[in-house]
Amino acid sequence: MRFLGLRLYDATLWSPGGVWSASQPYALELVYARSFGGAAIAQRSIEEIAKLRPFPSPTLARWEQQMRALFPDVKDGDRLTGVRTPGAGVSFYSGTRKLGQIDDEAFADAFFGIWLSPATRAPNLRAQLLKSP
């Protein structure tokens, strides 16, 4: 993913049989190319979620707080992965270490929608992800 020509991260979508379906488990892996604070990642995620679909402010605030509690600061080469299990929300990992889980279906749909929604602000990345292994 690039922003203003700067590489921010590389993204890979992992799904059973290499075919993504929102009704099946899948994982989205981001390998960062720059340093970002965990709080900044959470804040930017909320901004992107809010652009895709209106949610009540208290809901967005709760989700941001949950992400801030889980997301570490990252540097070049660090890997964060979100694992979506329908019916169980999303689990987050840093490398192989589990950071925690957010058991909220609406959050999981909204979070992964940043990359996978047809209305994403990064349609080229979405197309690339849907062709991932």
C-alpha positions in Angstrom: 0.0 0.0 0.0 1.3 3.4 -1.0 0.3 6.9 0.2 1.6 9.9 -1.6 4.2 7.7 -3.3 5.5 6.3 0.0 5.3 2.6 0.6 3.5 2.0 3.9 3.1 -1.8 3.9 2.7 -4.9 1.9 -0.6 -6.8 2.3 -1.5 -10.4 1.7 -4.9 -12.1 2.1 -4.8 -15.7 3.2 -8.0 -17.8 2.7 -8.9 -21.5 2.4 -8.1 -22.7 -1.1 -6.9 -19.3 -2.1 -10.5 -18.1 -2.7 -11.8 -15.4 -0.4 -15.3 -15.5 1.0 -16.6 -13.3 3.9 -18.4 -16.4 5.2 -15.2 -18.4 5.6 -12.2 -17.8 7.9 -9.4 -15.7 6.4 -6.4 -13.7 7.5 -5.0 -10.3 6.3 -1.3 -9.9 6.9 0.4 -6.4 6.8 4.2 -6.2 6.6 5.1 -2.7 7.4 7.7 -0.7 5.4 7.8 2.2 7.9 7.5 2.9 11.6 4.0 3.7 13.0 2.7 4.0 16.6 0.0 1.5 17.5 -2.3 4.4 18.5 -1.8 5.9 15.1 -2.7 2.6 13.4 -5.9 2.4 15.5 -6.8 6.0 14.7 -6.2 5.7 11.0 -8.3 2.4 11.0 -11.2 4.2 12.6 -10.9 7.1 10.1 -11.1 4.6 7.2 -14.0 2.6 8.8 -16.0 5.9 9.2 -15.4 6.8 5.6 -16.9 3.5 4.4 -20.0 3.4 6.6 -21.5 5.7 9.3 -21.3 4.2 12.8 -22.4 5.9 16.0 -19.6 7.9 17.6 -19.6 5.8 20.8 -19.2 2.7 18.7 -16.2 4.1 16.9 -14.7 5.3 20.1 -15.0 1.9 21.7 -13.4 0.2 18.7 -10.6 2.7 18.6 -9.9 2.1 22.3 -9.9 -1.7 21.8 -7.4 -1.4 19.0 -5.2 1.0 20.9 -5.0 -1.6 23.7 -3.9 -4.3 21.2 -1.8 -2.7 18.5 1.9 -2.3 19.2 4.2 0.2 17.6 5.6 -1.2 14.4 8.8 -0.6 12.4 10.1 -1.7 9.0 9.6 -5.4 8.6 7.1 -5.9 11.4 4.1 -8.1 10.6 0.6 -7.6 12.0 -2.1 -10.1 11.0 -5.8 -10.1 11.6 -7.5 -13.4 11.5 -11.3 -13.3 10.8 -13.4 -16.2 12.1 -17.1 -15.7 11.2 -19.1 -15.8 14.4 -16.0 -15.1 16.6 -14.8 -11.7 15.5 -11.1 -11.0 14.8 -7.8 -12.1 16.5 -4.7 -10.0 16.0 -1.1 -11.2 15.9 2.3 -9.5 15.8 4.5 -12.1 14.1 3.3 -15.3 15.8 2.4 -13.7 19.1 -1.3 -13.3 19.7 -2.1 -9.7 20.7 -5.7 -10.3 21.6 -9.2 -10.6 20.1 -12.2 -8.3 19.5 -15.3 -10.4 19.6 -17.6 -8.1 17.7 -18.9 -9.1 14.3 -19.7 -5.5 13.2 -16.2 -4.4 14.1 -14.7 -7.4 12.2 -16.7 -6.6 9.1 -15.9 -2.9 9.3 -12.2 -3.4 10.0 -11.6 -5.8 7.1 -13.8 -3.7 4.9 -11.0 -1.1 4.9 -9.3 -3.4 2.4 -12.0 -5.8 1.2 -15.1 -3.7 0.8 -16.1 -2.9 -2.8 -16.2 0.8 -1.6 -12.6 0.7 -0.3 -10.4 3.7 -1.0 -7.8 1.3 -2.4 -9.6 -0.6 -5.1 -6.3 -1.7 -6.8 -5.1 -3.2 -3.5 -8.4 -4.9 -3.0 -8.1 -6.5 -6.5 -4.6 -7.6 -5.7 -5.6 -9.1 -2.4 -8.5 -11.0 -3.9 -5.9 -12.6 -6.2 -3.6 -13.5 -3.3 -2.6 -17.1 -2.6 
